[in-house]
């Protein structure tokens, strides 16, 4: 039971980390995209 709870907790943290990483890269990508649009 304890192992299962610990596994779920770490799994949730990994998902949150992945989501934050994806959001950060998307934000940088859009920022770059809009910067390029401003220059043209």
mmCIF file of the N, C-alpha and C atoms, coordinates in Angstrom:
data_MODEL
# 
_entry.id   MODEL 
# 
loop_
_atom_site.group_PDB 
_atom_site.id 
_atom_site.type_symbol 
_atom_site.label_atom_id 
_atom_site.label_alt_id 
_atom_site.label_comp_id 
_atom_site.label_asym_id 
_atom_site.label_entity_id 
_atom_site.label_seq_id 
_atom_site.pdbx_PDB_ins_code 
_atom_site.Cartn_x 
_atom_site.Cartn_y 
_atom_site.Cartn_z 
_atom_site.occupancy 
_atom_site.B_iso_or_equiv 
_atom_site.pdbx_formal_charge 
_atom_site.auth_seq_id 
_atom_site.auth_comp_id 
_atom_site.auth_asym_id 
_atom_site.auth_atom_id 
_atom_site.pdbx_PDB_model_num 
ATOM 1   N N  . UNK A 1 1  ? 0.839  -1.196 0.000   1.00 0.00 ? 1  UNK A N  1 
ATOM 2   C CA . UNK A 1 1  ? 0.000  0.000  0.000   1.00 0.00 ? 1  UNK A CA 1 
ATOM 3   C C  . UNK A 1 1  ? 0.881  1.256  0.000   1.00 0.00 ? 1  UNK A C  1 
ATOM 4   N N  . UNK A 1 2  ? 1.881  1.277  0.891   1.00 0.00 ? 2  UNK A N  1 
ATOM 5   C CA . UNK A 1 2  ? 2.772  2.440  0.971   1.00 0.00 ? 2  UNK A CA 1 
ATOM 6   C C  . UNK A 1 2  ? 3.551  2.608  -0.334  1.00 0.00 ? 2  UNK A C  1 
ATOM 7   N N  . UNK A 1 3  ? 4.007  1.485  -0.897  1.00 0.00 ? 3  UNK A N  1 
ATOM 8   C CA . UNK A 1 3  ? 4.775  1.518  -2.141  1.00 0.00 ? 3  UNK A CA 1 
ATOM 9   C C  . UNK A 1 3  ? 3.907  2.067  -3.270  1.00 0.00 ? 3  UNK A C  1 
ATOM 10  N N  . UNK A 1 4  ? 2.654  1.623  -3.313  1.00 0.00 ? 4  UNK A N  1 
ATOM 11  C CA . UNK A 1 4  ? 1.739  2.077  -4.349  1.00 0.00 ? 4  UNK A CA 1 
ATOM 12  C C  . UNK A 1 4  ? 1.513  3.579  -4.239  1.00 0.00 ? 4  UNK A C  1 
ATOM 13  N N  . UNK A 1 5  ? 1.319  4.077  -3.017  1.00 0.00 ? 5  UNK A N  1 
ATOM 14  C CA . UNK A 1 5  ? 1.092  5.507  -2.794  1.00 0.00 ? 5  UNK A CA 1 
ATOM 15  C C  . UNK A 1 5  ? 2.330  6.297  -3.205  1.00 0.00 ? 5  UNK A C  1 
ATOM 16  N N  . UNK A 1 6  ? 3.498  5.812  -2.847  1.00 0.00 ? 6  UNK A N  1 
ATOM 17  C CA . UNK A 1 6  ? 4.747  6.488  -3.197  1.00 0.00 ? 6  UNK A CA 1 
ATOM 18  C C  . UNK A 1 6  ? 4.932  6.513  -4.708  1.00 0.00 ? 6  UNK A C  1 
ATOM 19  N N  . UNK A 1 7  ? 4.584  5.413  -5.367  1.00 0.00 ? 7  UNK A N  1 
ATOM 20  C CA . UNK A 1 7  ? 4.715  5.325  -6.821  1.00 0.00 ? 7  UNK A CA 1 
ATOM 21  C C  . UNK A 1 7  ? 3.796  6.347  -7.486  1.00 0.00 ? 7  UNK A C  1 
ATOM 22  N N  . UNK A 1 8  ? 2.559  6.434  -7.027  1.00 0.00 ? 8  UNK A N  1 
ATOM 23  C CA . UNK A 1 8  ? 1.618  7.394  -7.608  1.00 0.00 ? 8  UNK A CA 1 
ATOM 24  C C  . UNK A 1 8  ? 2.105  8.821  -7.400  1.00 0.00 ? 8  UNK A C  1 
ATOM 25  N N  . UNK A 1 9  ? 2.659  9.101  -6.226  1.00 0.00 ? 9  UNK A N  1 
ATOM 26  C CA . UNK A 1 9  ? 3.146  10.447 -5.923  1.00 0.00 ? 9  UNK A CA 1 
ATOM 27  C C  . UNK A 1 9  ? 4.286  10.825 -6.868  1.00 0.00 ? 9  UNK A C  1 
ATOM 28  N N  . UNK A 1 10 ? 5.257  9.932  -7.029  1.00 0.00 ? 10 UNK A N  1 
ATOM 29  C CA . UNK A 1 10 ? 6.385  10.224 -7.917  1.00 0.00 ? 10 UNK A CA 1 
ATOM 30  C C  . UNK A 1 10 ? 5.912  10.313 -9.363  1.00 0.00 ? 10 UNK A C  1 
ATOM 31  N N  . UNK A 1 11 ? 4.960  9.475  -9.741  1.00 0.00 ? 11 UNK A N  1 
ATOM 32  C CA . UNK A 1 11 ? 4.431  9.495  -11.100 1.00 0.00 ? 11 UNK A CA 1 
ATOM 33  C C  . UNK A 1 11 ? 3.755  10.836 -11.377 1.00 0.00 ? 11 UNK A C  1 
ATOM 34  N N  . UNK A 1 12 ? 2.989  11.336 -10.411 1.00 0.00 ? 12 UNK A N  1 
ATOM 35  C CA . UNK A 1 12 ? 2.331  12.638 -10.554 1.00 0.00 ? 12 UNK A CA 1 
ATOM 36  C C  . UNK A 1 12 ? 3.358  13.753 -10.683 1.00 0.00 ? 12 UNK A C  1 
ATOM 37  N N  . UNK A 1 13 ? 4.435  13.674 -9.914  1.00 0.00 ? 13 UNK A N  1 
ATOM 38  C CA . UNK A 1 13 ? 5.468  14.709 -9.994  1.00 0.00 ? 13 UNK A CA 1 
ATOM 39  C C  . UNK A 1 13 ? 6.139  14.696 -11.356 1.00 0.00 ? 13 UNK A C  1 
ATOM 40  N N  . UNK A 1 14 ? 6.349  13.506 -11.919 1.00 0.00 ? 14 UNK A N  1 
ATOM 41  C CA . UNK A 1 14 ? 6.954  13.403 -13.253 1.00 0.00 ? 14 UNK A CA 1 
ATOM 42  C C  . UNK A 1 14 ? 6.037  14.033 -14.290 1.00 0.00 ? 14 UNK A C  1 
ATOM 43  N N  . UNK A 1 15 ? 4.733  13.772 -14.192 1.00 0.00 ? 15 UNK A N  1 
ATOM 44  C CA . UNK A 1 15 ? 3.774  14.351 -15.140 1.00 0.00 ? 15 UNK A CA 1 
ATOM 45  C C  . UNK A 1 15 ? 3.788  15.871 -15.029 1.00 0.00 ? 15 UNK A C  1 
ATOM 46  N N  . UNK A 1 16 ? 3.770  16.389 -13.794 1.00 0.00 ? 16 UNK A N  1 
ATOM 47  C CA . UNK A 1 16 ? 3.803  17.839 -13.592 1.00 0.00 ? 16 UNK A CA 1 
ATOM 48  C C  . UNK A 1 16 ? 5.077  18.430 -14.179 1.00 0.00 ? 16 UNK A C  1 
ATOM 49  N N  . UNK A 1 17 ? 6.203  17.755 -13.965 1.00 0.00 ? 17 UNK A N  1 
ATOM 50  C CA . UNK A 1 17 ? 7.481  18.224 -14.498 1.00 0.00 ? 17 UNK A CA 1 
ATOM 51  C C  . UNK A 1 17 ? 7.444  18.249 -16.027 1.00 0.00 ? 17 UNK A C  1 
ATOM 52  N N  . UNK A 1 18 ? 6.901  17.189 -16.631 1.00 0.00 ? 18 UNK A N  1 
ATOM 53  C CA . UNK A 1 18 ? 6.809  17.120 -18.087 1.00 0.00 ? 18 UNK A CA 1 
ATOM 54  C C  . UNK A 1 18 ? 5.916  18.240 -18.614 1.00 0.00 ? 18 UNK A C  1 
ATOM 55  N N  . UNK A 1 19 ? 4.794  18.499 -17.935 1.00 0.00 ? 19 UNK A N  1 
ATOM 56  C CA . UNK A 1 19 ? 3.881  19.560 -18.375 1.00 0.00 ? 19 UNK A CA 1 
ATOM 57  C C  . UNK A 1 19 ? 4.564  20.913 -18.288 1.00 0.00 ? 19 UNK A C  1 
ATOM 58  N N  . UNK A 1 20 ? 5.284  21.161 -17.193 1.00 0.00 ? 20 UNK A N  1 
ATOM 59  C CA . UNK A 1 20 ? 6.000  22.432 -17.056 1.00 0.00 ? 20 UNK A CA 1 
ATOM 60  C C  . UNK A 1 20 ? 7.043  22.587 -18.151 1.00 0.00 ? 20 UNK A C  1 
ATOM 61  N N  . UNK A 1 21 ? 7.740  21.503 -18.463 1.00 0.00 ? 21 UNK A N  1 
ATOM 62  C CA . UNK A 1 21 ? 8.759  21.529 -19.502 1.00 0.00 ? 21 UNK A CA 1 
ATOM 63  C C  . UNK A 1 21 ? 8.124  21.839 -20.853 1.00 0.00 ? 21 UNK A C  1 
ATOM 64  N N  . UNK A 1 22 ? 7.012  21.174 -21.158 1.00 0.00 ? 22 UNK A N  1 
ATOM 65  C CA . UNK A 1 22 ? 6.323  21.404 -22.427 1.00 0.00 ? 22 UNK A CA 1 
ATOM 66  C C  . UNK A 1 22 ? 5.825  22.844 -22.505 1.00 0.00 ? 22 UNK A C  1 
ATOM 67  N N  . UNK A 1 23 ? 5.267  23.359 -21.403 1.00 0.00 ? 23 UNK A N  1 
ATOM 68  C CA . UNK A 1 23 ? 4.762  24.734 -21.400 1.00 0.00 ? 23 UNK A CA 1 
ATOM 69  C C  . UNK A 1 23 ? 5.903  25.718 -21.621 1.00 0.00 ? 23 UNK A C  1 
ATOM 70  N N  . UNK A 1 24 ? 7.038  25.487 -20.990 1.00 0.00 ? 24 UNK A N  1 
ATOM 71  C CA . UNK A 1 24 ? 8.190  26.376 -21.139 1.00 0.00 ? 24 UNK A CA 1 
ATOM 72  C C  . UNK A 1 24 ? 8.686  26.391 -22.577 1.00 0.00 ? 24 UNK A C  1 
ATOM 73  N N  . UNK A 1 25 ? 8.819  25.214 -23.191 1.00 0.00 ? 25 UNK A N  1 
ATOM 74  C CA . UNK A 1 25 ? 9.321  25.157 -24.564 1.00 0.00 ? 25 UNK A CA 1 
ATOM 75  C C  . UNK A 1 25 ? 8.324  25.780 -25.523 1.00 0.00 ? 25 UNK A C  1 
ATOM 76  N N  . UNK A 1 26 ? 7.028  25.552 -25.299 1.00 0.00 ? 26 UNK A N  1 
ATOM 77  C CA . UNK A 1 26 ? 6.012  26.167 -26.157 1.00 0.00 ? 26 UNK A CA 1 
ATOM 78  C C  . UNK A 1 26 ? 6.045  27.682 -26.027 1.00 0.00 ? 26 UNK A C  1 
ATOM 79  N N  . UNK A 1 27 ? 6.209  28.167 -24.797 1.00 0.00 ? 27 UNK A N  1 
ATOM 80  C CA . UNK A 1 27 ? 6.266  29.610 -24.568 1.00 0.00 ? 27 UNK A CA 1 
ATOM 81  C C  . UNK A 1 27 ? 7.455  30.218 -25.301 1.00 0.00 ? 27 UNK A C  1 
ATOM 82  N N  . UNK A 1 28 ? 8.623  29.564 -25.205 1.00 0.00 ? 28 UNK A N  1 
ATOM 83  C CA . UNK A 1 28 ? 9.816  30.058 -25.900 1.00 0.00 ? 28 UNK A CA 1 
ATOM 84  C C  . UNK A 1 28 ? 9.605  30.026 -27.407 1.00 0.00 ? 28 UNK A C  1 
ATOM 85  N N  . UNK A 1 29 ? 8.980  28.958 -27.896 1.00 0.00 ? 29 UNK A N  1 
ATOM 86  C CA . UNK A 1 29 ? 8.732  28.833 -29.340 1.00 0.00 ? 29 UNK A CA 1 
ATOM 87  C C  . UNK A 1 29 ? 7.828  29.955 -29.833 1.00 0.00 ? 29 UNK A C  1 
ATOM 88  N N  . UNK A 1 30 ? 6.741  30.205 -29.101 1.00 0.00 ? 30 UNK A N  1 
ATOM 89  C CA . UNK A 1 30 ? 5.819  31.274 -29.512 1.00 0.00 ? 30 UNK A CA 1 
ATOM 90  C C  . UNK A 1 30 ? 6.485  32.640 -29.394 1.00 0.00 ? 30 UNK A C  1 
ATOM 91  N N  . UNK A 1 31 ? 7.289  32.817 -28.368 1.00 0.00 ? 31 UNK A N  1 
ATOM 92  C CA . UNK A 1 31 ? 7.991  34.090 -28.197 1.00 0.00 ? 31 UNK A CA 1 
ATOM 93  C C  . UNK A 1 31 ? 8.923  34.340 -29.383 1.00 0.00 ? 31 UNK A C  1 
ATOM 94  N N  . UNK A 1 32 ? 9.650  33.286 -29.797 1.00 0.00 ? 32 UNK A N  1 
ATOM 95  C CA . UNK A 1 32 ? 10.552 33.382 -30.942 1.00 0.00 ? 32 UNK A CA 1 
ATOM 96  C C  . UNK A 1 32 ? 9.746  33.679 -32.210 1.00 0.00 ? 32 UNK A C  1 
ATOM 97  N N  . UNK A 1 33 ? 8.626  32.976 -32.354 1.00 0.00 ? 33 UNK A N  1 
ATOM 98  C CA . UNK A 1 33 ? 7.778  33.141 -33.533 1.00 0.00 ? 33 UNK A CA 1 
ATOM 99  C C  . UNK A 1 33 ? 7.284  34.582 -33.647 1.00 0.00 ? 33 UNK A C  1 
ATOM 100 N N  . UNK A 1 34 ? 6.796  35.136 -32.531 1.00 0.00 ? 34 UNK A N  1 
ATOM 101 C CA . UNK A 1 34 ? 6.286  36.514 -32.564 1.00 0.00 ? 34 UNK A CA 1 
ATOM 102 C C  . UNK A 1 34 ? 7.417  37.520 -32.775 1.00 0.00 ? 34 UNK A C  1 
ATOM 103 N N  . UNK A 1 35 ? 8.591  37.214 -32.248 1.00 0.00 ? 35 UNK A N  1 
ATOM 104 C CA . UNK A 1 35 ? 9.732  38.111 -32.459 1.00 0.00 ? 35 UNK A CA 1 
ATOM 105 C C  . UNK A 1 35 ? 10.086 38.157 -33.940 1.00 0.00 ? 35 UNK A C  1 
ATOM 106 N N  . UNK A 1 36 ? 10.068 36.992 -34.601 1.00 0.00 ? 36 UNK A N  1 
ATOM 107 C CA . UNK A 1 36 ? 10.373 36.934 -36.032 1.00 0.00 ? 36 UNK A CA 1 
ATOM 108 C C  . UNK A 1 36 ? 9.301  37.716 -36.802 1.00 0.00 ? 36 UNK A C  1 
ATOM 109 N N  . UNK A 1 37 ? 8.060  37.590 -36.393 1.00 0.00 ? 37 UNK A N  1 
ATOM 110 C CA . UNK A 1 37 ? 6.995  38.312 -37.070 1.00 0.00 ? 37 UNK A CA 1 
ATOM 111 C C  . UNK A 1 37 ? 7.173  39.822 -36.922 1.00 0.00 ? 37 UNK A C  1 
ATOM 112 N N  . UNK A 1 38 ? 7.644  40.249 -35.770 1.00 0.00 ? 38 UNK A N  1 
ATOM 113 C CA . UNK A 1 38 ? 7.844  41.680 -35.547 1.00 0.00 ? 38 UNK A CA 1 
ATOM 114 C C  . UNK A 1 38 ? 8.918  42.235 -36.470 1.00 0.00 ? 38 UNK A C  1 
ATOM 115 N N  . UNK A 1 39 ? 9.953  41.434 -36.703 1.00 0.00 ? 39 UNK A N  1 
ATOM 116 C CA . UNK A 1 39 ? 11.055 41.919 -37.535 1.00 0.00 ? 39 UNK A CA 1 
ATOM 117 C C  . UNK A 1 39 ? 10.670 42.013 -39.011 1.00 0.00 ? 39 UNK A C  1 
ATOM 118 N N  . UNK A 1 40 ? 9.816  41.122 -39.488 1.00 0.00 ? 40 UNK A N  1 
ATOM 119 C CA . UNK A 1 40 ? 9.486  41.104 -40.902 1.00 0.00 ? 40 UNK A CA 1 
ATOM 120 C C  . UNK A 1 40 ? 8.555  42.248 -41.296 1.00 0.00 ? 40 UNK A C  1 
# 
